[in-house]
Each structure stands twice: as structure tokens, then as C-alpha cells.
Amino acid sequence: MTMPAELPEVSVEPQPAPAPWRQFATRFVDSRLATLGAAILVILVMLAILAPWIAPQNPYDLAQLSILDSRLPPLSPSSEGGVYVVGTDDQGRDMLSAIMYGLRISLSIGIGSAIVACIIGTMLGLMAAYAGGRIESLLMRVVDLQLSFPAILVALMILAVVGKGLLNVLLAIVIVEWAYYARTARASALVEIRREYIEAAQCLALSPSRIVVEHLLPNCIPPLIVILTMQVGRAIALEATLSFLGLGVPITEPSLGLLIANGFQYIFSGEYWISFFPGLTLMLTIVAINLVGDHLRDLLNPRMEK
Amino acid sequence: MVIWSTRRTLQAIGVLLAMSVIVFAGVFAIGNPADILLSPDADQEERARVIAQFGFDQPLWRQYLTFLANLLQGDLGRSFVFNEPAIQLILQKMPATMELAIFALLISIAVGVPAGLYCGLRPDTPLARGLMAASIFGFSMPSFWVGMLPIMIFGVQMGILPTTGRGATVEVLGIEWSFLTWDGLKHLLLPGINLALFKAAIIMRLTRAGVREILPLDFIRFARAKGLASRRIIGVHVMRNIMIPIVTVVGIEFGSMIAFAVVTESIFSWPGMGKLIIDSINLLDRPVIVSYLMIVVVLFTVINLVVDLLYTALDPRVRLDEQE
């Protein structure tokens, strides 16, 4: 229902006759699930970006909070005449506003760390493939070693050493994730390096860095996009988990994970909404990202070409 | 085979050494190690004792060797909080975690393999499609959130299942076990399912993929042409061939379950080593942190080694590849 509205947007791009982007968009909307995921994702991202303007209150401006309104169930009237659609927390904070602000933080951390990890991992992976020899085997050993430990454990190790905090969480997620990009980038680069255009570039005596960045990199991008999409979801989940465990973002910048953690103690007294709705938002975000990523993988995988 | 196993074992020892260097560098070489191993209110005498014991006045390489020697003797300092040897503290908590992880592994196999078989044999039925869609939820949901839903439903709203602690335990062989009492088993149920969900989804998808791959092969068609009952074809010919990847994944996932138990134990207040490490990080109880990291690294390396060796034993093709 939402997708036909998005199609014209794609077609206004000044592409010549075959219009690969348009073709891609047409094939993308073939999957209803992925289209639904994309639509949900667009809505969530808009909510996060526009939070300061459309949220009913600023949840971190203490002047706007009323302790009398604390722990109200969903749809309760507020003391100022509005309605708390999904209830309030223990400080009388409107949960809807808190969720929108939390989504902002979760999405920024997820997308930010995934992009940084992507840049670092891709560069190292391409370098390994192009340089070969010692550098390659050393780097791939490190990748194998790291990937043989689960993400949560690696993140715990890093946080145990560097301590808690927002930047440390970002660092932990980047260190956890770079290996996936490095492995993918190397794998596709190894295929591309044997192609003639690389040989041609070498014959032109271009510098290795130029060959890697200008010729090798653009041709390795499709699989990286898939990994990037999936890893944004994983980064958001990992951040939420770490924050839930009390090792993540500080209380002044609560992500969805921390909101859930804050509400956790209240579910035992039946006040489920304080952590249920942030959790629902988190779930929607991650599932939507995975639906899109899953379909992108099918579309961008040349072996699946029908 | 022998050469390969030896090489693989040496490699595992190499990994262990590398990890010990990383942990050593991370925890001891960054910042003042005496501060890490001493509680903030330790007096001068205690300080001098620890510095002498760990040799922090020595050059770095010698410090590392001391660290290794202490590690091999199972001595990584005393917990500030419990005032007990850190390693001993973790080993005490380990059975609870192991019990939870093994229970969860059994659930995930019992659910994942039959569900995967069904999805592989009847991929177009609504149930199979539903299961596949549900499995996306299974491994994309953060497990702490998945754990909270049953607490809300079964623990709080319906009040039929306990949601915190281990319940009654029985001592067998000097270790407390929950699964031998009815009460303990009830306590085990929700955390077990929580931990199993993610793995069940993976095992299901893997089994399905294996079945889809093997069904069109000639030997299955031949078995069908021979007139074998389809029960036998599936039970013997298909299962035997999909078991190899499943065994590998189950082995590796067992290690990751021990790691993910950190989350499950925190939600359900399960008194295992995962909860201990989170508490220790929050209290900056560094000897316990270091010990936990080293124990888990050893555990993981051993599990990976065993899985690899099993894999070669199960699949002759791997051995042939190695000989070339």
C-alpha cells in the first residue's frame, strides 16, 4: 500500500532507458514482506529523526515531567489534558516520547557503528586480498580467531577492559563487526582481482591504492550492502543487549535497550508497559531490517538470478 | 589423521597463547595492574605483597611469564567482593551455567531438527512457511526481550511458572543440580526455552537446507526406486548425511550458549557464571573478570578443537582433503 507511493520517487531519477535502479526497485517490491519491512523502516527512521518536533513532550526536560503521573497504564489521561498513549514510567515520563528519543539513540549507534566497521573492515579486507602473502594470512587468521567467539563475548571482553560508556560501546560494536566486512570484502575482491580490468589498471601503472579504491572497491559493493544492512540490525540488538545488562549507554542517553532495562523491575508488579513498548519498537526495527536485508541478499546474489 | 589432529591441537594451543597475550595486554598492560588487582582500600603492605607476587616491578615479558605461570596454577588473585580465589569462585558457579546450557541445547535440538525436517520435506505447506518466517524472529530478536515476554505471561499474569533463581537443588557428586527436583525443573524451564530459541531457529534452518540439498541427489532417488519405505529413506539416508553439519553447529553453538547465558542468567537471576561476570564488571571486581575471560577462552578453544576433531572423524572427505 505504501510502496506504490514510493515508486514514482525512483522513476524521477534521470536514468537512461534501462534504468537499473528502477529495475531494482521493481524487483524489490516483488516481495511483499520485504516491502512491508522497508515501509516500517522508513516510518521508524522518520519518527526517530523528527522526535524533537513531533514527540508529545521532551522526556529529558525534568520541568515537563510530573511525578504525579508516574507509572500510569496506557491510554491514561495526563494532568495537562493530553493522553499517555503507551503509559508513563516511574518518573511520570511519557513512554511514547521516551521511545521516540530512544529510537534516535539506538538507530544512531547501530547505523554509525555499522558504517565505521564497514569502512575499516572493507579497507582491511581489500588490502589483504590485493597484497596477499603474509599480510593476508595474518589478517585472515585474526578474522577467523575473532569470528570463532560469539559477538556478545567479544563485546563483554572489550567492555571489561575499557569500562562502560557510550564511546566504549561504539568501539566494542565496531571491533565485533569489522571482521564480517573484512571477510566479505576479501572474498569478493579475490574474484574481482582475476578480472581483466584490474590487469589493465596494473598495466597502466596506477598506484595500488588507486587500483584498490577506484577499481576494486566499486565492484565489491553489492555483497557489502547486504552485510551492512544485516549488521545494522545486529549492532542495534547488541547495543540493546549491552545496555540492558547495564554495560551500555549512560542513563542520560537512554537507548531502547536501557528503557527496557529500566522497566524490567516493574513487570513483576504487572506494570508491563514500561518495558513492553520499547521492546516492541526494538523488535519491529530489527525484524524490519532483517526482512529488507534477507530480500536484498536474494536480489544482489548473482547465483540467485532467475 | 594423527598428523592433522596434532597440528590442529598445536593450533589450539597457539590460539590460547594468543588470547592470553590479548587478555594480559588488555587488562594488565593498559593502566596500572596493581590497581586492577587491588581493591581501592588496600593498605600499603597488601599492595607490596601483590606487586611482589605478580612481579609488577619486573620487565613486561617477565610479567607475562609470571601471569602465565599463575594462570597455569589457577591463581589469578582474590575477588575483592567475595574475598575468595577468583578462579574458584567461577568454578563454583559453572555447574549452574552448564546445566542451563545443556538443557537449552537439548530443547533446541528436540525442536529444531524435527521442525527442519518437516520444512525440508514439505517446503510449500503453510506450516513450513510459517515456521520459516517465525525462525527469522527467532534469531533476529534480542534474547533478553524474548525472555521478558514469558516472564510477563507465565510468571506475572498467569503466575504458573517461577521466573527467578534455581529453585530446590539436589547435591550429587558434590555439586548442586536443579534438574533433579520437580521445583528445580520448573525453574529451569523458562530460562532454558529462552536460551534455546535462537539456536532452535538456526538448527531448524540448517536441517531444512540440508534436506533440500540432499533430496534431489541420485542416491535418494535410487533408494526410492529400490522401493524403500520413505520412513527409512528419511531416517537413514537423509539423516546420516545432514547429521555432519548439524553436529558441527551444535558443538559450536554450545560454546555460544555459554556466552549468551550471560543475558539469560541476568533476566532470570540464574546464579551462574554469566551473572557473576556482569556483577563483577559493574563492581569492577577485576580478578574475577580476568579469570572469567581466561576460563571462557579455554572452554571455547577446547570446544572448537573437539568439534573439529569430531568432524574429521565423522566425515572421511575432510581427511582426504587434508591429505592432498
Interface residues (C-beta under 8 A of the other chain):
Chain A: L33 L145 S148 F149 P150 I152 L153 L156 M157 L159 A160 V161 K164 G233 A237 A240 T241 F244 L245 G246 L247 G257 I260 F264 I267 F268 S269 G270 Y272 S275 F276 G279 L282 M283 I286 V287 I289 N290 L291 D294
Chain B: V15 A18 V23 G26 V27 I30 A133 I136 F137 S140 M141 P142 S143 F144 W145 M148 I151 M152 G155 V156 Q157 T163 I252 G255 S256 A259 F260 V262 V263 S266 I267 I277 I278 I281 N282 I289 L293 V296 F300 N304
